[in-house]
Amino acid sequence: MRRIPLPTLLTASVVVVVLLVYALTFQVRFSEVAVKVRLGKVAAIIQEPGLYPRWPWPIETIKKYDQRLRTLDTLEAEVKTRDGRNIIVGNYAVWRIEDPDLFFKRVETIPKAEEQLRARIAQRRAAVFGNADLSSFINLNEEMVTTGFDRLEDDLLNGTQAEEGRPGRSLAEGIRADFGIHLEKVAVRRISLPEETTQSVFQQMIAERQKEAARYREEGKAVAQTITAEAEGAKQQILAFAEHQAQEERSKGFQASERILKQIATADAEFFEWLRWLDALRTSLRQRSTIFLDNNSELFKPFVAPLTPTTRPAAADAGD
């Protein structure tokens, strides 16, 4: 009988042990949950990480699921709003397996679960967007759009919807009860408009901008009229005050001139006025300055009709 070499025997023993360990044990990682299925029925749910024994296939099979959050993109679909506008909406969802036992019994695999989620989200999306106006999420008012999106996303996840034979429940509650899935979030990924709706929206936006511009113009006219009226009133007050002050100054000047003229002989009054005129002219032209004279002013007359030599002797003869 031929003897088997010891190295070969050891190697075969190690391989057999490894195969037995692989067939009779399984490992659960910290992010996983394991469903032990024995003869087609769930025998245990294992959530703690570690190494566990098992019966070999086909007596027992092990289904492992990652319990971390997953993201799911839905296909974009055209829906109609409450005001009859067609829009194209795309959503995404954030979810995780909450009840592994129910998840295995109802859907078993991740692709089937995603298929069910997409169908439920599409159904709820049509109901939510069909109950909203286009202006609630497509608008030039940023605050209004933000509020509209928050409300829509909350309605998608938590809004109740009546079902046949059962009371109304939210999308999150229905997904949890039917498939053991915790739906963390359902959000709007994208909203776009068909070409015919885009043109209609542009026309509506232009009309809104024109209406708002007209309102601003009317408000501006009202403010301008108020400012003009206030300025006109202030002008009248200033002119009245200046005229009053000027009248007082003229009155004081006339009174002063009358007092001075009363102290001068009648024959010397014209000569005195001439001297005062020269003093005023000398004072005005003492520095390099620009002066403006009224053509009716006594200071202006000598520049256009100066005294001539023929008038001086007459003045002298009148003096003699």
C-alpha positions in Angstrom: 0.0 0.0 0.0 1.4 3.4 -1.0 1.8 5.8 1.8 0.5 9.4 1.5 3.3 12.0 2.1 2.8 13.9 5.4 2.8 17.4 3.7 0.0 16.3 1.4 -2.0 14.9 4.2 -1.6 18.0 6.3 -2.6 20.2 3.3 -5.7 18.1 2.6 -6.6 18.3 6.3 -6.4 22.0 6.3 -8.5 22.3 3.2 -11.2 20.0 4.7 -11.2 22.0 7.9 -11.5 25.3 6.0 -14.4 23.9 4.0 -16.2 22.6 7.1 -15.7 26.0 8.8 -17.0 27.8 5.7 -20.0 25.4 5.4 -20.9 25.4 9.2 -20.3 29.0 10.1 -21.1 32.5 8.9 -19.9 36.0 9.8 -22.0 39.1 10.5 -20.2 42.5 10.1 -21.0 45.5 12.3 -23.1 47.1 9.5 -25.1 44.0 8.6 -28.0 42.1 9.8 -28.4 38.3 9.0 -31.6 36.4 8.4 -31.1 32.6 9.0 -33.5 30.7 6.9 -34.1 27.0 7.8 -36.0 24.9 5.3 -37.6 28.0 3.8 -38.7 29.6 7.1 -37.0 32.3 9.1 -35.2 30.7 12.1 -33.4 33.7 13.5 -32.5 37.4 13.0 -28.9 38.1 13.9 -27.9 41.8 14.3 -24.8 41.6 16.5 -21.5 41.3 14.7 -19.5 38.1 15.1 -19.0 34.5 13.9 -22.1 32.2 14.2 -22.7 28.4 13.5 -25.1 27.2 10.9 -26.3 24.0 9.2 -25.0 23.5 5.7 -27.0 24.3 2.6 -29.7 23.3 1.7 -30.8 22.9 5.4 -30.0 26.6 6.2 -29.3 29.6 4.1 -28.1 33.0 5.2 -29.4 36.3 3.8 -27.3 39.3 4.8 -28.5 42.9 4.4 -26.6 46.1 4.9 -28.5 48.3 7.5 -26.8 51.5 6.5 -28.7 54.3 4.7 -29.2 53.9 1.0 -30.2 56.3 -1.7 -32.7 55.7 -4.5 -33.3 57.8 -7.6 -36.7 57.7 -9.2 -37.3 58.0 -12.9 -38.5 61.5 -14.0 -42.2 61.5 -14.8 -44.6 64.1 -16.1 -47.4 65.1 -13.7 -50.1 67.7 -13.8 -50.5 70.4 -11.1 -53.8 71.6 -9.6 -53.9 74.6 -12.0 -53.5 72.3 -15.1 -49.8 72.7 -15.8 -47.6 69.8 -16.8 -44.3 69.5 -15.1 -41.5 66.9 -15.2 -40.5 65.8 -11.7 -37.6 63.6 -10.4 -37.2 62.5 -6.8 -34.7 60.7 -4.6 -35.3 58.8 -1.4 -33.1 57.9 1.5 -34.0 54.6 3.2 -32.7 51.6 5.2 -33.9 48.2 6.3 -35.7 48.5 9.7 -37.4 45.1 10.0 -35.3 42.3 8.4 -37.9 39.6 9.1 -40.7 41.5 7.3 -38.3 42.7 4.6 -37.2 39.1 3.8 -40.8 37.8 3.7 -42.2 40.6 1.5 -39.4 41.6 -1.0 -36.3 39.5 0.0 -33.9 41.3 -2.3 -32.7 44.9 -2.7 -33.7 45.3 -6.4 -37.3 44.2 -5.6 -37.4 46.6 -2.7 -36.3 49.5 -4.9 -38.9 48.5 -7.4 -41.6 48.7 -4.8 -40.3 52.0 -3.5 -40.3 53.6 -6.9 -43.9 52.6 -7.5 -45.1 53.9 -4.1 -43.2 57.2 -4.5 -44.5 57.7 -8.0 -48.1 57.2 -6.8 -47.6 59.6 -3.9 -45.8 62.2 -6.1 -48.8 62.3 -8.5 -51.2 63.0 -5.6 -49.0 65.7 -3.9 -48.1 67.6 -7.0 -51.6 67.3 -8.3 -52.8 69.2 -5.2 -50.4 72.1 -5.6 -50.2 75.1 -8.0 -47.2 75.6 -10.3 -46.5 79.0 -8.6 -45.8 77.3 -5.3 -42.5 75.9 -6.4 -41.7 77.8 -9.7 -41.7 81.5 -8.8 -39.4 84.6 -8.7 -40.1 84.9 -4.9 -37.2 82.8 -3.4 -38.8 82.6 0.0 -42.1 81.4 -1.5 -40.3 78.7 -3.5 -38.3 77.5 -0.4 -41.5 77.3 1.6 -43.3 75.5 -1.2 -40.5 72.9 -1.6 -40.4 72.2 2.1 -44.1 71.7 2.2 -44.1 69.4 -0.8 -41.3 67.2 0.5 -43.1 67.0 3.9 -46.3 66.0 2.2 -44.5 63.4 0.1 -43.1 61.7 3.2 -45.7 62.3 5.9 -48.9 63.4 4.2 -51.7 60.9 4.6 -53.4 59.3 1.7 -56.7 57.4 1.9 -56.6 53.8 0.7 -59.3 51.2 -0.1 -60.4 49.3 3.0 -58.1 51.0 5.4 -57.7 54.5 7.0 -55.3 57.0 5.5 -51.6 56.6 6.2 -48.5 58.4 5.1 -46.0 57.0 2.6 -43.4 56.4 5.4 -46.0 54.5 7.5 -47.1 52.4 4.5 -43.6 51.5 3.5 -42.7 50.5 7.0 -45.8 48.4 7.5 -45.7 46.6 4.2 -42.0 46.1 3.6 -40.2 46.7 6.9 -38.3 49.7 5.4 -37.7 53.0 7.2 -38.0 55.8 4.7 -35.8 58.6 6.0 -36.4 61.2 3.4 -38.2 61.8 0.0 -37.0 64.9 -1.7 -37.3 66.7 -5.0 -34.2 66.1 -7.2 -35.3 68.1 -10.2 -38.3 69.9 -11.6 -38.4 70.9 -15.3 -41.0 72.1 -17.7 -42.2 70.8 -21.0 -41.7 73.3 -23.9 -45.3 74.4 -24.0 -45.4 74.9 -20.2 -42.1 76.9 -20.4 -43.6 79.4 -22.8 -46.7 79.8 -20.6 -44.6 80.3 -17.5 -42.4 82.9 -19.2 -45.5 84.8 -20.3 -46.8 84.7 -16.8 -43.5 85.8 -15.3 -43.4 88.8 -17.8 -46.9 89.8 -16.8 -46.1 89.6 -13.1 -42.9 91.7 -13.6 -44.8 94.3 -15.6 -47.5 94.4 -13.0 -44.9 94.9 -10.3 -43.0 97.5 -12.3 -46.3 99.5 -12.8 -46.9 99.3 -9.1 -43.4 100.6 -8.4 -43.9 103.4 -10.9 -47.2 104.5 -9.3 -45.5 104.4 -5.9 -42.6 106.5 -7.3 -45.1 109.1 -8.8 -46.8 109.4 -5.4 -43.5 109.9 -3.6 -42.4 112.4 -6.2 -45.6 114.4 -5.9 -45.2 114.4 -2.1 -41.6 115.6 -2.3 -42.6 118.2 -4.9 -45.4 119.5 -2.8 -43.1 119.7 0.3 -40.4 121.5 -1.7 -42.9 123.9 -3.2 -44.2 124.7 0.3 -40.7 125.2 1.6 -39.9 127.4 -1.3 -42.9 129.6 -0.7 -42.0 129.9 3.0 -38.4 130.8 2.1 -39.5 133.4 -0.5 -42.1 134.9 1.9 -39.5 135.1 4.6 -36.9 136.6 2.3 -39.4 139.1 0.9 -40.4 140.1 4.5 -36.7 140.5 5.4 -36.0 142.5 2.2 -39.0 144.8 2.9 -37.8 145.4 6.4 -34.3 146.2 5.1 -35.7 148.5 2.4 -37.9 150.3 4.9 -34.9 150.8 7.2 -32.9 152.1 4.3 -35.6 154.6 3.3 -36.0 155.8 6.8 -32.2 156.2 7.2 -31.9 158.0 3.9 -34.8 160.3 4.8 -33.1 161.2 8.1 -29.9 161.9 6.3 -31.5 164.0 3.5 -33.4 166.1 6.1 -30.0 167.1 7.5 -28.8 168.3 4.1 -29.8 171.5 2.4 -32.1 171.1 -0.6 -29.5 172.7 -2.9 -26.9 170.1 -1.9 -29.1 167.0 -2.0 -28.2 166.0 -5.6 -24.5 166.5 -5.0 -24.7 164.5 -1.8 -26.3 161.6 -3.7 -23.6 161.8 -6.3 -20.9 161.5 -3.7 -22.6 158.5 -2.0 -22.9 156.9 -5.4 -19.1 157.4 -6.0 -18.4 155.9 -2.5 -20.5 152.9 -3.2 -18.8 152.4 -6.6 -15.4 152.7 -5.0 -16.2 150.2 -2.3 -17.6 147.8 -4.9 -14.5 147.9 -7.2 -11.9 148.0 -4.5 -11.1 144.3 -4.9 -11.0 142.1 -8.0 -14.5 140.9 -8.1 -17.4 140.3 -10.4 -20.6 142.3 -9.7 -24.0 142.1 -11.2 -26.0 145.4 -11.7 -29.6 145.8 -12.4 -30.1 148.0 -15.5 -32.5 150.1 -13.4 -29.9 150.7 -10.7 -28.4 154.1 -10.3 -25.0 152.4 -10.3 -25.6 151.1 -13.8 -26.6 154.3 -15.5 -23.1 156.0 -15.7 -21.7 153.0 -17.6 -24.2 153.4 -20.4 -24.8 157.1 -20.2 -21.7 158.7 -18.6 -21.6 162.4 -17.8 -20.4 164.6 -20.8 -18.3 167.8 -20.7 -21.4 169.7 -21.9 -23.4 168.7 -18.9 -20.7 169.8 -16.4 -20.7 173.5 -17.1 -24.5 173.5 -17.0 -24.3 171.9 -13.6 -21.6 174.5 -12.7 -23.7 177.4 -14.0 -26.6 176.1 -12.0 -24.4 176.1 -9.0 -23.3 179.7 -9.6 
